[in-house]
Amino acid sequence: MADRILVIEDDEGIRDTLRYHLGEAGYQVLEAADGPGGLRLARSQRPDLILLDLMLPAMSGLEICRSLRQRSSVPIIIITARDAEVDKIVGLEVGADDYVTKPFSVREVLARVHAVLRRSQGTVEGRAVPEREEMEGFLLDRAARRVLVGGAETRVTAREFDLLSHLLAHSGRVQTRDALLHQVWGSSFGGDSKTVDVHVRWLREKFAGRVPFTIVTVRGAGYRLDRLPSPLAATR
């Protein structure tokens, strides 16, 4: 079944352009021209990815992003005419996965849609990874995009999930900040390595002392996820 893309954009010309080219690329396209309508479609139709304008009637894109992130990890790419660095940071901090500034090329948007969908659907560097990572009360379910600790779900943003999934898939191996930016954020991402540091900090804060692994800073290199020895193994 084709992936479904929800376009939330008040400019009819841009919606028409995206609908046509996304359809030509094989995607099913849903559309909304304002914030409340887009939020309703996002909740009722459960799209595979959302292309979200920031400046929308009645409800801003940031408000939509915040609302969705309370219950959903659906990938979100913000599309907006605003290109100030603070707007990019705020968009990413409320849970967006990528950021495209108008005017944009359709080819760029399609490339980012493909890259974000690929990351969200459980592949790393083109190879399949296990659907589930389980250890000592911790579960990361890539198919359902859920993280459970002690049987209870821990809410993470889509980007936090992708970063944690990548680090787990490469546990014990150092991942440079540049490699993480490329593999998790995508080669077209315009941010810098501080983005990685911020997301690692958020993961540490959410999971500190609650999970059987630790994310280690390797000075001058990057980050490494180390699985901790099982308490049961230590008593044998």
C-alpha positions in Angstrom: 0.0 0.0 0.0 1.3 3.5 -0.9 2.4 5.8 1.9 -0.2 8.5 2.7 1.1 12.1 2.9 -1.0 14.8 4.6 -0.3 18.3 3.2 -1.5 21.1 5.6 -1.0 24.3 3.6 -3.2 27.3 3.1 -1.7 28.3 -0.3 -3.8 26.5 -2.9 -1.1 26.7 -5.6 1.5 25.0 -3.3 -1.1 22.4 -2.4 -1.8 21.7 -6.0 1.9 21.4 -6.8 2.6 19.1 -3.9 -0.5 17.0 -4.6 0.6 16.5 -8.3 4.2 15.6 -7.7 3.6 13.5 -4.6 1.0 11.6 -6.6 3.4 11.1 -9.5 5.9 9.7 -7.0 3.4 7.1 -5.9 2.1 8.6 -2.7 -1.5 9.0 -1.6 -2.2 12.6 -0.8 -4.6 14.1 1.8 -5.0 17.9 2.0 -6.1 20.5 4.5 -6.2 24.3 4.0 -6.2 25.4 7.7 -4.9 24.3 11.0 -8.0 22.8 12.7 -8.9 20.8 9.5 -5.3 19.5 9.2 -5.3 18.4 12.9 -8.6 16.6 12.4 -7.3 14.8 9.3 -4.1 13.9 11.1 -5.9 12.3 14.0 -8.6 10.5 11.9 -6.7 9.4 8.9 -3.3 8.5 10.6 -1.1 9.5 7.6 2.4 8.1 7.3 4.0 11.6 7.1 2.8 15.2 7.3 4.0 18.2 5.3 3.1 21.2 7.6 3.1 24.9 6.9 3.9 27.1 9.9 1.7 30.1 9.0 -1.9 28.7 8.9 -5.4 30.2 9.5 -6.9 29.6 12.9 -4.1 27.4 14.3 -0.4 27.6 13.7 1.8 24.8 12.5 3.7 24.8 15.8 0.4 24.4 17.7 -0.5 21.4 15.5 3.0 19.9 16.0 2.8 20.3 19.8 -0.7 18.8 19.8 0.2 15.8 17.7 3.3 15.0 19.7 1.2 14.5 22.8 -0.1 11.2 21.2 1.7 10.5 18.0 5.2 10.1 16.5 4.0 10.6 12.9 6.9 12.1 10.9 6.5 15.8 10.3 8.3 18.0 7.8 7.7 21.8 8.3 7.4 23.9 5.1 7.4 27.6 5.6 8.5 30.9 4.2 10.2 31.7 7.5 13.9 30.8 7.5 15.2 32.4 10.7 17.4 30.1 12.8 15.1 30.5 15.8 12.1 29.2 13.8 14.0 26.1 12.8 15.1 25.4 16.3 11.6 25.9 17.7 10.1 23.7 15.0 12.6 20.9 15.8 12.2 21.3 19.5 8.4 20.8 19.3 8.9 17.5 17.4 9.3 18.2 13.7 11.6 15.9 11.8 12.8 18.2 9.1 12.4 21.7 7.8 12.1 23.1 4.3 12.0 26.8 3.5 10.0 28.4 0.7 10.6 28.8 -2.1 11.6 25.1 -2.4 12.3 22.7 -5.2 9.9 19.9 -5.5 12.8 17.5 -6.0 14.2 18.6 -2.6 10.8 18.0 -0.9 10.4 14.6 -2.5 14.0 13.7 -1.4 13.3 14.7 2.2 9.9 12.9 2.3 11.6 9.7 1.1 14.5 10.1 3.6 12.2 10.7 6.6 9.9 7.9 5.7 12.9 5.5 5.2 14.2 6.4 8.7 10.8 6.1 10.3 10.1 2.7 8.8 13.0 0.9 10.4 16.0 0.9 8.1 19.6 2.1 8.8 22.0 2.8 6.0 19.8 0.8 3.6 19.8 -2.4 5.7 17.0 -3.9 7.8 17.3 -3.8 11.5 15.3 -5.9 14.0 11.7 -4.7 14.6 12.2 -4.9 18.4 15.0 -4.2 20.8 14.3 -5.9 24.2 16.5 -6.0 27.4 15.8 -5.9 31.1 12.4 -4.2 31.1 13.1 -2.0 28.1 11.4 -2.3 24.7 11.8 -0.3 21.6 9.3 -1.4 19.0 10.3 -0.1 15.6 7.2 -1.3 13.8 4.8 0.4 16.3 7.3 3.2 17.0 6.8 2.9 20.7 9.2 2.8 23.7 8.3 1.0 26.9 10.1 1.0 30.2 8.9 -1.5 32.8 5.8 -2.1 30.7 4.8 1.6 30.6 5.1 3.7 27.5 7.6 6.6 27.5 6.7 9.4 25.1 9.5 10.4 22.7 9.4 12.7 19.7 9.8 11.1 16.2 13.4 12.4 16.1 14.3 11.1 19.5 12.9 7.7 18.5 15.0 7.7 15.3 18.1 8.7 17.2 17.6 6.1 19.9 16.8 3.5 17.3 20.0 4.2 15.4 22.2 4.2 18.5 20.7 0.9 19.6 21.3 -0.6 16.2 24.9 0.4 16.5 25.4 -0.2 20.2 29.0 -0.4 21.3 30.2 1.6 18.2 31.1 5.3 18.3 28.8 7.4 16.1 30.2 10.8 15.1 27.9 13.8 15.3 28.2 14.2 11.5 27.3 10.6 10.9 24.3 11.0 13.2 23.2 14.1 11.4 23.5 12.3 8.1 21.8 9.0 9.2 19.1 10.4 11.5 18.4 13.9 10.2 19.3 13.3 6.5 22.0 14.7 4.2 19.8 17.7 3.3 19.4 18.9 6.9 20.8 22.4 7.3 21.4 22.4 11.1 24.7 21.8 12.9 26.0 19.2 15.4 24.5 21.1 18.4 21.2 19.6 17.3 22.6 16.1 18.0 23.9 17.2 21.4 20.4 18.6 22.4 18.6 15.4 21.4 21.1 13.2 23.2 20.6 15.4 26.3 16.8 14.9 26.0 17.2 11.2 25.7 19.4 11.0 28.8 17.0 13.1 30.8 14.0 10.8 29.8 15.8 7.5 30.5 18.4 8.2 33.2 18.6 5.4 35.7 15.6 3.6 34.1 17.1 1.6 31.3 19.8 -1.0 30.9 22.0 1.1 28.7 23.9 4.4 28.7 24.7 7.0 26.0 28.4 7.8 26.5 30.1 11.0 25.2 33.3 10.0 23.4 35.4 13.2 23.6 36.5 14.4 20.2 34.5 11.8 18.4 30.8 11.6 19.2 28.5 9.2 21.1 28.3 5.5 21.8 25.4 3.5 23.3 26.7 0.9 25.8 24.4 -1.9 27.0 24.9 -2.4 30.7 25.5 -5.9 32.2 22.5 -7.7 33.4 22.2 -7.7 37.2 21.4 -11.4 37.0 24.6 -12.1 35.1 26.6 -10.3 37.7 25.4 -12.6 40.5 26.3 -15.8 38.7 
